[in-house]
Every structure is written in structure tokens, then in C-alpha cells.
Amino acid sequence: MSSTENPGDGSQQVPPPETTGPDAVTPEAGTPAAPTPAAAALTDPTATGSTPEEAAPGAAAPEGAAPEGAAPEGAAPEGAAPGEAVVPESVTPGAVAPAESAPAPVAEAVSDPAQWGRVDEDGTVYVRTADGERAVGSWQAGDPAAGLAHFARRYDDLATEVSLLEARLKAHTGNPNELKAKAQALAETIPAATAVGDLDGLAARARAMVGTADSAAAESRAEKAAARAAQIARKEALAAEAEQIAAESTSWKAAGDRLKAIVEEWKTIRGIDRKTDEALWTRFAAARDAFGRRRGAHFAALDAQKGEARAAKQELIAEAQRLATSTDWGPTSAAMRSLMDRWKAVPRTGRDGDDDLWKQFRAAQDVFFTARAESDKVRNSEQLANQQAKEELLAEAEKLDPSTDLRGAQAALRRIQERYDAIGHVPRGAMRSLEDRMQAVEQKVRGASDAGRVRTAPENPMVASMRAAVTKAEEQLAKAEAAGNARRIEEARANLETRREWLAEAEKTASRR
């Protein structure tokens, strides 16, 4: 018996039972199971041997779907073992050859097909709707329950497609207008579908999607707008940060690293229209360029400053090298100290360059101060010899006895004084004691002629002035030592030595008058 399903208007033509044809549902065609909701393609594996009316009109196959005949793992018809292929005992001649070499297992219907349809004695399959029963096809493959399950799976195919559209609308994936068109097509074709199930409820769900598609599209646009605004805000924040860095930061290394990190973060922000994105990038690029120019100007100024400092220190080195061979110890020592003060006032030229320049400058100073130290050593040695010679003359003078031979003592003292004065400088520490001893001898000889007569000679004004100057110089030295100023200490000592020498000469001259 051939199976002719109703066209889109719902009419049915059922030929006599003994008639068979290519449209009959046969064991070879199988009773394929419905796909799961995760499947995407919703095609009828018997469509090659069926009339166009047997396929769900207007049903769109989602992208990437599996064939309808691919049954879920473990699916089986009622009464069959899991995974067992159902093969009816009889084969109706003229059946369409199967699409696959082995029949697919029958999947259990999502809902009880007997609740929504029946198969009469001659194999006609009916579905119950709100408008009454409607024939949807003919089953000549054996058990009526298997026939109901077959048409129930066609309903499940449609239900899966509706569920997929609902999920896509809810998730706002795909073009809302296209989804609305598919929902409209389903709402129009489901009531006349050759399937057994709650066609009225399924059509209502499709019509509901048509009504909500516009609001879903609006929600999708709102979500996209919100996401776009959030991405724009992120890039605006990054651009503002870059502008602040460009205007204020002087932490050149850290700021440069941060700008590089901003570029990497910038690349991860998507979903912004081209015009806005280019405007924000222009802001960021301008800020980065401004920072680069400011940093370049800073280091250029540093390089110029280092060049000036290097030139200034090279001049100080040249001057120190000119003074290094001087033997004018006092003035040159003061000049070397002045060079050191000027060196400290010049900015650094960088670790390596500054160290090299300092070595050259210090080497020139060391030449001078080493020579001065050697000179001081020689001078001290000479002064010690002079001290010893003067002590020997003083010992000779102190042996004179003017009480026995006044004239002879006076003559001998004059000769001793001439030899004493011809001797050069002695150490500062010994100068005063030597002069005191000589004055004592002179006083003894002068006073020998006036023995028995007390006479107080007024002190020479020059000697008094020299003594006052020595006292003042000693006070200045004490202050310099208390302050710890090496330069002032050395100057005060030199001044005191000069004053004492002048005092000794003044006392010597006064005693001879």
C-alpha cells in the first residue's frame, strides 16, 4: 500500500491497502530517531523517497546539524533493547532503498505519541489537534506503535528546531531579523506538518518567538551598545592615563614601560566602531609622542650639561697639572685647595666619565702635595740640625762669666750671637725656648756691669706690638682647631710662625741696644 501524506491544506488521500508504491514507509527506510536539542540539522532521512509534503514545510536546517536519521546513543523504540536495530518481519515491495547500509535505531519519543495520534486498521496515521483529527500519512511497516513513534520523531525534529531558535533568541546570537523570519515560517508550517505531537502548542511557541523577536533584537542592540560603551570607556581611561604621563611623569623608565603595557592592553579591547577607535588611538599616540619628545629633551639637556661639566673639569685638571710642579708651597697649596672647592661645585658627568676625570685631577694634586711633603721632610731635617747647632752655641754662651771678665764676656757673647744669627730656621716648637735662653745670657752679661743697682728698662714698643700680634695669632689658631677647618688651621699656623719669627727678631734687636 502506498503512503500519500496530506499536502499543506491538510487533505488526505489513502489508496487501497493492497496497493504499494514508492511513498510507503518500509522496513528498509527504517524509523530514524529524532536528534537531540544540541543537533543543528533537522532533515528527514526518508525525504528521498517521500513527497515534498512529507517533509516539514518551511523547516530551516540550523548550521552544522547532524542528519535526522542519526539517533542518540542508546535510543530505541518501545519494547526494543537499547541500541538494537528494529527490522520488521515483512518487507513491502517497492520500498525506497535506505540511505545507510544499516537501519538506525528507533529513538523513544519525547512525549507519548499515543496521546496525540493513532494508526487505524488500514495504516492511516492521524494527529489530534484543536480542530480535530487530521491524517498525516500511512504506515505500512508493521507495528502501529512504531508508526506513531516515527511520526512523533518528526514532531521532535520540529520541537528541536523551535528550541534552538528560542535558545538563539534568548542568547542574542545570530541576526534577529533572520531568526524572526524562521520563527514565522515555523509558525505557518507546523499546524500542517506531517508529524504526531502537540502541534498546536509548538505552533504557539513559534508564534510567541515572532512576537518576542523584536524585543530580543532591541535587547541585543542594547547589550552590544553597553559592551561597546564599556570598551570605549576602557580605551578612554587608557588614553587619559597616557596623557597624564605625557604631561607630568618624570619617572622616565617606569613611565615608558607603562606606555608599552598600555599598547598591549589596547590590543585586547575589541568591539568599537572604526571612527571612535581611530579617534581614541590618535589621542593615545599623540600622548605617547609628547612623552617621547619630553623625555628626549630631558636627556638631551642632561647630555649638554654633562658636556659642560666635562669641559669645566678638564680645565680644572689642566690648571692642577700646571701647579703640580710649583715649589712655592704656601700660595700653591692655597690654589690647590681652591681648585678642589671648584671641582666639588661642578655637576657629575656620569659614573664612568667622572671617575676617569677625578683620577686625572687627583693625580695632579698628588704630584704637588707629595713634593711638598718631601720638601717639608728635608726642611724639618735641616731645622733639627740648626736647632742642635744653636743649642751648642747657647751652651757655650751660658758658660760665660761676666763677673770675672766683663769685657771678655761681652766680646765672646757678640761672636756667639753672630754665629747664632747665621744659623737658619729651627722647628717652631723649639724656637721660643732657644730665644729665651739667649735672652737670659744677654741679660746676665748686661746686668753684670750694673750689679748692685736695680734698673727696670721699659719694654720696647715694637717688641710689645709683636708680642700682642703673636698672642692674637695663637688665639686664631685655637679657634680654627676648634672649628676643625683644615684650611683655616694651616693658614693660622703659618701666620703664627711668621709672627713669632718677627717677635724673635724684634727682641733680638731690642736687646742689643
RODO-2510 file (C-alpha; in nm, 4 decimals, decimal comma):
residues 513
     n   res          X          Y          Z
     1     m     0,0000     0,0000     0,0000
     2     s     0,1333     0,3348    -0,0953
     3     s     0,1594     0,6180     0,1550
     4     t     0,0495     0,9610     0,0381
     5     e     0,0689     1,2240     0,3086
     6     n    -0,1520     1,5303     0,3094
     7     p    -0,0403     1,8473     0,1331
     8     g    -0,0204     2,1796     0,3028
     9     d    -0,4019     2,2223     0,3095
    10     g    -0,4454     1,9156     0,5379
    11     s    -0,6375     1,6934     0,2879
    12     q    -0,5563     1,3199     0,2714
    13     q    -0,5744     1,0544     0,0032
    14     v    -0,5364     0,6908     0,1185
    15     p    -0,5132     0,4242    -0,1562
    16     p    -0,6332     0,0692    -0,1033
    17     p    -0,4301    -0,1422     0,1391
    18     e    -0,3118    -0,3842    -0,1288
    19     t    -0,1520    -0,1011    -0,3267
    20     t     0,2162    -0,0274    -0,2700
    21     g     0,4315     0,2498    -0,4050
    22     p     0,7492     0,4426    -0,3531
    23     d     0,5947     0,6613    -0,0784
    24     a     0,5203     0,3780     0,1628
    25     v     0,7156     0,3720     0,4879
    26     t     0,9012     0,0380     0,4695
    27     p     1,1459    -0,1533     0,6925
    28     e     1,4273    -0,0703     0,4515
    29     a     1,3634     0,3003     0,5030
    30     g     1,3944     0,2489     0,8751
    31     t     1,2466     0,4552     1,1543
    32     p     1,5205     0,7027     1,2340
    33     a     1,5445     0,8608     1,5766
    34     a     1,4998     1,2330     1,6405
    35     p     1,8144     1,4358     1,7084
    36     t     1,8918     1,5806     2,0451
    37     p     1,8377     1,9572     2,1037
    38     a     2,2103     2,0056     2,0546
    39     a     2,1858     1,8843     1,6969
    40     a     2,1666     2,1520     1,4333
    41     a     2,0450     1,9902     1,1068
    42     l     1,6820     1,8820     1,1063
    43     t     1,6303     1,6841     0,7844
    44     d     1,4110     1,3839     0,7149
    45     p     1,6175     1,0786     0,6124
    46     t     1,3134     0,9440     0,4213
    47     a     1,2823     1,2635     0,2204
    48     t     1,4443     1,0991    -0,0827
    49     g     1,1528     0,8630    -0,1155
    50     s     0,8748     1,0880     0,0079
    51     t     0,6647     1,3551    -0,1440
    52     p     0,7541     1,7118    -0,0623
    53     e     0,4523     1,7278     0,1624
    54     e     0,6002     1,4614     0,3933
    55     a     0,8864     1,6847     0,4924
    56     a     0,8122     1,9664     0,7365
    57     p     0,7405     2,2613     0,5069
    58     g     0,9457     2,5676     0,5693
    59     a     1,1704     2,3973     0,8252
    60     a     1,5173     2,5501     0,8141
    61     a     1,8114     2,3293     0,8995
    62     p     2,0451     2,5023     1,1526
    63     e     2,4039     2,5337     1,0588
    64     g     2,6300     2,2380     1,1391
    65     a     2,3479     1,9960     1,2322
    66     a     2,3622     1,6170     1,2131
    67     p     2,1209     1,4228     0,9885
    68     e     1,7821     1,3411     1,1275
    69     g     1,8481     0,9736     1,0987
    70     a     2,1445     0,9942     1,3409
    71     a     1,9888     0,8564     1,6563
    72     p     2,1136     0,9476     2,0039
    73     e     2,3308     0,6938     2,1735
    74     g     2,1223     0,4252     2,3339
    75     a     1,7916     0,5386     2,1796
    76     a     1,5487     0,2539     2,0980
    77     p     1,1754     0,2135     2,0240
    78     e     0,9302     0,0912     2,2808
    79     g     0,9900    -0,2752     2,3538
    80     a     1,3359    -0,2866     2,1940
    81     a     1,6642    -0,3363     2,3702
    82     p     1,8942    -0,0327     2,3861
    83     g     2,0995     0,0007     2,0695
    84     e     1,9043    -0,2742     1,8892
    85     a     1,8019    -0,2017     1,5295
    86     v     1,4316    -0,2585     1,4590
    87     v     1,3716    -0,4669     1,1451
    88     p     1,0045    -0,5617     1,0778
    89     e     0,9395    -0,9189     0,9702
    90     s     0,7738    -0,8317     0,6390
    91     v     0,9089    -0,6145     0,3582
    92     t     0,6720    -0,4280     0,1322
    93     p     0,7761    -0,4455    -0,2326
    94     g     0,8703    -0,1198    -0,3958
    95     a     1,0204     0,0357    -0,0834
    96     v     1,2804     0,3091    -0,1165
    97     a     1,6402     0,1940    -0,0662
    98     p     1,7842     0,3032     0,2717
    99     a     2,0238     0,5952     0,2852
   100     e     2,2605     0,3913     0,5028
   101     s     2,3551     0,0251     0,4872
   102     a     2,2056    -0,0497     0,8305
   103     p     1,8842     0,0943     0,9767
   104     a     1,9260     0,3426     1,2563
   105     p     1,7868     0,2524     1,5992
   106     v     1,4466     0,3964     1,6798
   107     a     1,4567     0,6763     1,9315
   108     e     1,1999     0,6941     2,2065
   109     a     0,9611     0,9852     2,1533
   110     v     0,9910     1,2848     2,3780
   111     s     0,6209     1,2586     2,4602
   112     d     0,3750     0,9709     2,4335
   113     p     0,2683     0,9717     2,0669
   114     a    -0,0485     0,7807     2,1553
   115     q    -0,1646     1,0946     2,3424
   116     w    -0,1550     1,2957     2,0191
   117     g    -0,2300     1,0465     1,7424
   118     r    -0,3323     0,6971     1,6293
   119     v    -0,2932     0,4481     1,3455
   120     d    -0,6138     0,2920     1,2120
   121     e    -0,6563    -0,0597     1,0763
   122     d    -0,5586     0,0284     0,7216
   123     g    -0,2351     0,2022     0,8408
   124     t    -0,3506     0,5639     0,8139
   125     v    -0,1772     0,7824     1,0744
   126     y    -0,3777     1,0621     1,2405
   127     v    -0,2784     1,3504     1,4665
   128     r    -0,5140     1,5196     1,7125
   129     t    -0,5289     1,8988     1,7081
   130     a    -0,7640     2,1615     1,8456
   131     d    -0,9548     2,1432     1,5153
   132     g    -0,9920     1,7645     1,5385
   133     e    -0,8081     1,4694     1,3875
   134     r    -0,6045     1,5089     1,0739
   135     a    -0,4393     1,2394     0,8645
   136     v    -0,0664     1,2891     0,8324
   137     g     0,0453     0,9733     0,6493
   138     s     0,0291     0,6000     0,6098
   139     w     0,2311     0,3365     0,7952
   140     q     0,2846     0,0011     0,6184
   141     a     0,5973    -0,1116     0,8013
   142     g     0,4359    -0,3287     1,0669
   143     d     0,3617    -0,2364     1,4270
   144     p     0,1320     0,0720     1,4577
   145     a     0,3234     0,1828     1,7679
   146     a     0,6395     0,2042     1,5585
   147     g     0,4498     0,4137     1,3048
   148     l     0,3370     0,6556     1,5762
   149     a     0,6973     0,6721     1,7034
   150     h     0,8186     0,7511     1,3508
   151     f     0,5841     1,0480     1,3088
   152     a     0,6485     1,1518     1,6697
   153     r     1,0152     1,1840     1,5863
   154     r     0,9221     1,4196     1,3074
   155     y     0,7435     1,6258     1,5710
   156     d     1,0541     1,6048     1,7871
   157     d     1,2568     1,7391     1,4935
   158     l     1,0286     2,0409     1,4740
   159     a     1,0344     2,0847     1,8539
   160     t     1,4141     2,0729     1,8481
   161     e     1,4240     2,3399     1,5790
   162     v     1,1876     2,5603     1,7819
   163     s     1,4012     2,5066     2,0947
   164     l     1,7144     2,6006     1,9044
   165     l     1,5532     2,9203     1,7771
   166     e     1,4320     3,0038     2,1302
   167     a     1,7820     2,9491     2,2677
   168     r     1,9379     3,1681     1,9978
   169     l     1,6873     3,4463     2,0630
   170     k     1,7499     3,4248     2,4372
   171     a     2,1296     3,4272     2,3919
   172     h     2,1060     3,7037     2,1285
   173     t     2,3153     3,5066     1,8799
   174     g     2,2610     3,5490     1,5086
   175     n     2,0668     3,8078     1,3136
   176     p     1,7374     3,8799     1,4994
   177     n     1,5566     3,9519     1,1711
   178     e     1,6597     3,6163     1,0261
   179     l     1,5544     3,4373     1,3444
   180     k     1,2197     3,6142     1,3314
   181     a     1,1685     3,5035     0,9703
   182     k     1,2482     3,1425     1,0613
   183     a     1,0090     3,1556     1,3564
   184     q     0,7367     3,2989     1,1291
   185     a     0,7910     3,0184     0,8772
   186     l     0,7691     2,7563     1,1529
   187     a     0,4514     2,9138     1,2936
   188     e     0,2923     2,8855     0,9491
   189     t     0,4083     2,5317     0,8647
   190     i     0,3862     2,3497     1,1992
   191     p    -0,0011     2,3268     1,2016
   192     a     0,0078     2,1335     0,8706
   193     a     0,3202     1,9298     0,9473
   194     t     0,3240     1,5525     0,8867
   195     a     0,4082     1,4778     1,2470
   196     v     0,2391     1,3483     1,5625
   197     g     0,2633     1,5618     1,8745
   198     d     0,1396     1,8832     2,0337
   199     l     0,1410     2,0748     1,7080
   200     d    -0,0861     2,3489     1,8484
   201     g     0,1459     2,4121     2,1442
   202     l     0,4543     2,4012     1,9255
   203     a     0,2992     2,6462     1,6779
   204     a     0,2099     2,8748     1,9711
   205     r     0,5726     2,8701     2,0813
   206     a     0,6802     2,9643     1,7286
   207     r     0,4264     3,2489     1,7165
   208     a     0,5481     3,3674     2,0584
   209     m     0,9019     3,3875     1,9186
   210     v     0,7714     3,6054     1,6362
   211     g     0,6296     3,8425     1,8975
   212     t     0,9440     3,8494     2,1107
   213     a     1,1952     3,8708     1,8265
   214     d     1,1725     4,2491     1,8103
   215     s     1,2248     4,2886     2,1846
   216     a     1,5102     4,0365     2,1692
   217     a     1,6637     4,2378     1,8890
   218     a     1,6296     4,5530     2,0986
   219     e     1,7878     4,3786     2,3975
   220     s     2,0676     4,2533     2,1754
   221     r     2,1297     4,6028     2,0430
   222     a     2,1255     4,7407     2,3982
   223     e     2,3725     4,4773     2,5162
   224     k     2,6008     4,5450     2,2218
   225     a     2,5753     4,9183     2,2851
   226     a     2,6562     4,8682     2,6540
   227     a     2,9505     4,6418     2,5685
   228     r     3,0727     4,8963     2,3136
   229     a     3,0402     5,1793     2,5684
   230     a     3,2370     4,9742     2,8230
   231     q     3,5140     4,9095     2,5729
   232     i     3,5199     5,2757     2,4727
   233     a     3,5418     5,3716     2,8418
   234     r     3,8393     5,1379     2,8854
   235     k     4,0260     5,2925     2,5950
   236     e     3,9335     5,6452     2,7065
   237     a     4,0771     5,5664     3,0508
   238     l     4,3973     5,4359     2,8917
   239     a     4,4220     5,7433     2,6672
   240     a     4,3686     5,9736     2,9685
   241     e     4,6364     5,7880     3,1645
   242     a     4,8775     5,8233     2,8739
   243     e     4,8019     6,1966     2,8530
   244     q     4,8718     6,2381     3,2237
   245     i     5,2008     6,0505     3,1886
   246     a     5,2939     6,2691     2,8932
   247     a     5,2203     6,5879     3,0872
   248     e     5,3577     6,5084     3,4343
   249     s     5,5725     6,1986     3,4719
   250     t     5,9465     6,2311     3,5206
   251     s     5,9983     5,8625     3,6077
   252     w     6,1206     5,8027     3,2561
   253     k     6,1886     5,4279     3,2775
   254     a     5,8695     5,3347     3,4650
   255     a     5,6540     5,5660     3,2517
   256     g     5,7967     5,4237     2,9286
   257     d     5,7270     5,0684     3,0479
   258     r     5,3708     5,1654     3,1386
   259     l     5,3070     5,3103     2,7919
   260     k     5,4261     4,9827     2,6390
   261     a     5,1883     4,7897     2,8672
   262     i     4,9022     5,0198     2,7625
   263     v     4,9678     4,9310     2,3978
   264     e     4,9416     4,5588     2,4766
   265     e     4,6225     4,6114     2,6768
   266     w     4,4842     4,8319     2,3987
   267     k     4,5157     4,5433     2,1518
   268     t     4,2858     4,3248     2,3648
   269     i     3,9951     4,5740     2,3598
   270     r     3,7574     4,4968     2,0730
   271     g     3,4084     4,5866     1,9573
   272     i     3,4471     4,9599     1,8939
   273     d     3,3432     5,1270     1,5706
   274     r     3,6300     5,2264     1,3446
   275     k     3,5814     5,6026     1,3686
   276     t     3,5757     5,6096     1,7500
   277     d     3,8631     5,3636     1,7730
   278     e     4,0806     5,5725     1,5400
   279     a     3,9995     5,8913     1,7347
   280     l     4,0982     5,7276     2,0665
   281     w     4,4155     5,5850     1,9143
   282     t     4,5040     5,9292     1,7829
   283     r     4,4763     6,0638     2,1404
   284     f     4,6934     5,7874     2,2797
   285     a     4,9529     5,8136     2,0028
   286     a     4,9751     6,1913     2,0477
   287     a     5,0278     6,1485     2,4242
   288     r     5,2939     5,8840     2,3675
   289     d     5,4732     6,1061     2,1161
   290     a     5,4582     6,4028     2,3554
   291     f     5,6097     6,1915     2,6324
   292     g     5,8820     6,0753     2,3958
   293     r     5,9661     6,4326     2,2972
   294     r     5,9731     6,5476     2,6602
   295     r     6,1906     6,2559     2,7621
   296     g     6,4218     6,3158     2,4669
   297     a     6,4538     6,6847     2,5560
   298     h     6,5317     6,5922     2,9182
   299     f     6,8117     6,3551     2,8258
   300     a     6,9418     6,5956     2,5619
   301     a     6,9669     6,8623     2,8320
   302     l     7,1435     6,6136     3,0593
   303     d     7,3890     6,5329     2,7825
   304     a     7,4560     6,9031     2,7264
   305     q     7,5012     6,9579     3,0994
   306     k     7,7380     6,6628     3,1195
   307     g     7,9366     6,8060     2,8280
   308     e     7,9695     7,1412     3,0047
   309     a     8,0672     6,9720     3,3296
   310     r     8,3282     6,7630     3,1497
   311     a     8,4779     7,0729     2,9874
   312     a     8,4868     7,2564     3,3233
   313     k     8,6571     6,9641     3,4961
   314     q     8,9080     6,9286     3,2156
   315     e     9,0026     7,2956     3,2685
   316     l     9,0496     7,2301     3,6409
   317     i     9,2678     6,9292     3,5590
   318     a     9,4833     7,1383     3,3264
   319     e     9,5245     7,4076     3,5925
   320     a     9,6134     7,1489     3,8574
   321     q     9,8703     6,9971     3,6252
   322     r    10,0312     7,3410     3,5735
   323     l    10,0556     7,3926     3,9504
   324     a    10,1802     7,0400     4,0207
   325     t    10,5484     7,1332     3,9687
   326     s    10,5413     7,4559     4,1719
   327     t    10,7711     7,4855     4,4722
   328     d    10,6016     7,7948     4,6072
   329     w    10,4464     7,5779     4,8716
   330     g    10,2225     7,8223     5,0582
   331     p    10,0434     8,0011     4,7712
   332     t    10,0272     7,6842     4,5617
   333     s     9,8720     7,4910     4,8487
   334     a     9,6016     7,7564     4,8753
   335     a     9,5466     7,7414     4,4970
   336     m     9,5131     7,3626     4,5090
   337     r     9,2533     7,3904     4,7844
   338     s     9,0625     7,6429     4,5743
   339     l     9,0674     7,4018     4,2780
   340     m     8,9206     7,1297     4,4980
   341     d     8,6338     7,3562     4,6056
   342     r     8,5604     7,4455     4,2442
   343     w     8,5691     7,0759     4,1469
   344     k     8,3041     6,9933     4,4066
   345     a     8,0773     7,2655     4,2694
   346     v     8,0778     7,1174     3,9156
   347     p     7,7974     6,8605     3,8454
   348     r     7,8860     6,4996     3,7802
   349     t     7,9354     6,3777     3,4242
   350     g     7,8300     6,0189     3,4871
   351     r     7,9891     5,7408     3,6882
   352     d     8,2488     5,6183     3,4386
   353     g     8,3449     5,9546     3,2908
   354     d     8,3538     6,1301     3,6286
   355     d     8,5760     5,8620     3,7810
   356     d     8,8296     5,8983     3,4999
   357     l     8,8379     6,2768     3,5305
   358     w     8,8735     6,2572     3,9086
   359     k     9,1726     6,0260     3,8760
   360     q     9,3472     6,2758     3,6465
   361     f     9,2704     6,5689     3,8789
   362     r     9,3765     6,3810     4,1900
   363     a     9,6965     6,2639     4,0231
   364     a     9,7988     6,6247     3,9505
   365     q     9,7329     6,7278     4,3100
   366     d     9,9185     6,4250     4,4432
   367     v    10,2284     6,5289     4,2476
   368     f    10,2316     6,8669     4,4207
   369     f    10,1475     6,7502     4,7726
   370     t    10,3968     6,4640     4,7521
   371     a    10,6687     6,7093     4,6518
   372     r    10,5678     6,9435     4,9329
   373     a    10,5789     6,6588     5,1819
   374     e    10,9288     6,5685     5,0675
   375     s    11,0301     6,9335     5,0968
   376     d    10,8862     6,9513     5,4465
   377     k    11,0765     6,6399     5,5366
   378     v    11,4051     6,7909     5,4141
   379     r    11,3289     7,1231     5,5807
   380     n    11,2475     6,9560     5,9106
   381     s    11,5734     6,7673     5,8898
   382     e    11,7652     7,0928     5,8308
   383     q    11,5798     7,2690     6,1105
   384     l    11,6662     6,9924     6,3537
   385     a    12,0323     7,0342     6,2594
   386     n    12,0006     7,4126     6,3051
   387     q    11,8405     7,3562     6,6437
   388     q    12,1251     7,1361     6,7524
   389     a    12,3826     7,3960     6,6361
   390     k    12,2044     7,6773     6,8234
   391     e    12,1792     7,4652     7,1356
   392     e    12,5559     7,4098     7,1199
   393     l    12,6181     7,7884     7,0895
   394     l    12,3753     7,8560     7,3752
   395     a    12,5600     7,6045     7,5907
   396     e    12,8833     7,7877     7,5101
   397     a    12,7252     8,1272     7,5885
   398     e    12,5785     8,0080     7,9134
   399     k    12,9349     7,9206     8,0341
   400     l    13,0437     8,2864     8,0094
   401     d    13,1116     8,4514     8,3483
   402     p    13,0880     8,8334     8,3179
   403     s    13,1625     8,8739     8,6880
   404     t    13,5302     8,7859     8,6359
   405     d    13,5879     8,9305     8,2880
   406     l    13,3062     9,1563     8,1824
   407     r    13,4670     9,2854     7,8620
   408     g    13,5834     8,9410     7,7579
   409     a    13,2368     8,8008     7,8236
   410     q    13,0753     9,0779     7,6201
   411     a    13,3101     9,0176     7,3257
   412     a    13,2597     8,6424     7,3384
   413     l    12,8808     8,6863     7,3541
   414     r    12,8858     8,9105     7,0429
   415     r    13,0791     8,6471     6,8484
   416     i    12,8393     8,3757     6,9649
   417     q    12,5370     8,5883     6,8670
   418     e    12,6757     8,6424     6,5168
   419     r    12,7194     8,2710     6,4683
   420     y    12,3756     8,2098     6,6263
   421     d    12,2033     8,4511     6,3869
   422     a    12,3764     8,2985     6,0863
   423     i    12,2135     7,9645     6,1543
   424     g    11,8874     7,9106     5,9653
   425     h    11,5371     7,8265     6,0887
   426     v    11,4682     7,5820     6,3681
   427     p    11,1457     7,3870     6,4390
   428     r    10,8653     7,6102     6,5615
   429     g    10,8317     7,4245     6,8859
   430     a    11,1938     7,4862     6,9805
   431     m    11,2195     7,8498     6,8645
   432     r    11,0775     8,0143     7,1775
   433     s    11,2862     7,8181     7,4259
   434     l    11,6048     7,8875     7,2321
   435     e    11,5330     8,2601     7,2191
   436     d    11,4552     8,2646     7,5908
   437     r    11,7887     8,1022     7,6687
   438     m    11,9769     8,3516     7,4531
   439     q    11,7962     8,6448     7,6149
   440     a    11,8866     8,5081     7,9570
   441     v    12,2557     8,5029     7,8666
   442     e    12,2341     8,8532     7,7205
   443     q    12,0582     8,9768     8,0316
   444     k    12,3239     8,8212     8,2512
   445     v    12,6057     8,9922     8,0622
   446     r    12,4280     9,3306     8,0504
   447     g    12,3408     9,3172     8,4107
   448     a    12,6918     9,2322     8,5259
   449     s    12,8058     9,5960     8,4989
   450     d    12,5032     9,7124     8,6909
   451     a    12,5357     9,4640     8,9705
   452     g    12,4075     9,6160     9,2899
   453     r    12,1812     9,8598     9,1059
   454     v    11,8310     9,7629     9,0223
   455     r    11,7143     9,9030     8,6915
   456     t    11,3934     9,8434     8,5129
   457     a    11,4145     9,9219     8,1486
   458     p    11,0870     9,9963     7,9726
   459     e    10,9884     9,7369     7,7148
   460     n    11,0470     9,8282     7,3546
   461     p    10,7126     9,9316     7,1858
   462     m    10,7956     9,7232     6,8811
   463     v    10,8521     9,4155     7,0971
   464     a    10,5244     9,4778     7,2797
   465     s    10,3388     9,5080     6,9497
   466     m    10,4954     9,1825     6,8230
   467     r    10,4022     9,0029     7,1425
   468     a    10,0404     9,1178     7,1035
   469     a    10,0388     9,0000     6,7425
   470     v    10,1705     8,6578     6,8472
   471     t     9,9027     8,6298     7,1146
   472     k     9,6315     8,7152     6,8634
   473     a     9,7708     8,4626     6,6119
   474     e     9,7663     8,1923     6,8820
   475     e     9,4012     8,2707     6,9539
   476     q     9,3141     8,2436     6,5819
   477     l     9,4850     7,9046     6,5605
   478     a     9,2915     7,7794     6,8607
   479     k     8,9624     7,8858     6,7025
   480     a     9,0488     7,7187     6,3725
   481     e     9,1399     7,3950     6,5508
   482     a     8,8134     7,4058     6,7444
   483     a     8,6180     7,4514     6,4201
   484     g     8,8024     7,1622     6,2550
   485     n     8,8600     7,3619     5,9357
   486     a     9,1792     7,2217     5,7847
   487     r     9,2351     7,5163     5,5523
   488     r     9,1974     7,7745     5,8330
   489     i     9,4188     7,5678     6,0637
   490     e     9,7021     7,5620     5,8119
   491     e     9,6712     7,9364     5,7436
   492     a     9,6629     8,0165     6,1177
   493     r     9,9748     7,8090     6,1810
   494     a    10,1637     7,9786     5,9001
   495     n    10,0599     8,3205     6,0349
   496     l    10,1645     8,2300     6,3908
   497     e    10,5024     8,1080     6,2729
   498     t    10,5621     8,4354     6,0878
   499     r    10,4583     8,6453     6,3904
   500     r    10,6884     8,4526     6,6203
   501     e    10,9791     8,4983     6,3852
   502     w    10,9131     8,8725     6,3779
   503     l    10,8908     8,8823     6,7583
   504     a    11,2236     8,6985     6,7915
   505     e    11,3928     8,9448     6,5588
   506     a    11,2382     9,2405     6,7432
   507     e    11,3527     9,1081     7,0821
   508     k    11,6993     9,0402     6,9463
   509     t    11,7267     9,3922     6,8090
   510     a    11,5947     9,5498     7,1287
   511     s    11,8356     9,3522     7,3495
   512     r    12,1339     9,4772     7,1543
   513     r    12,0565     9,8412     7,2024
***
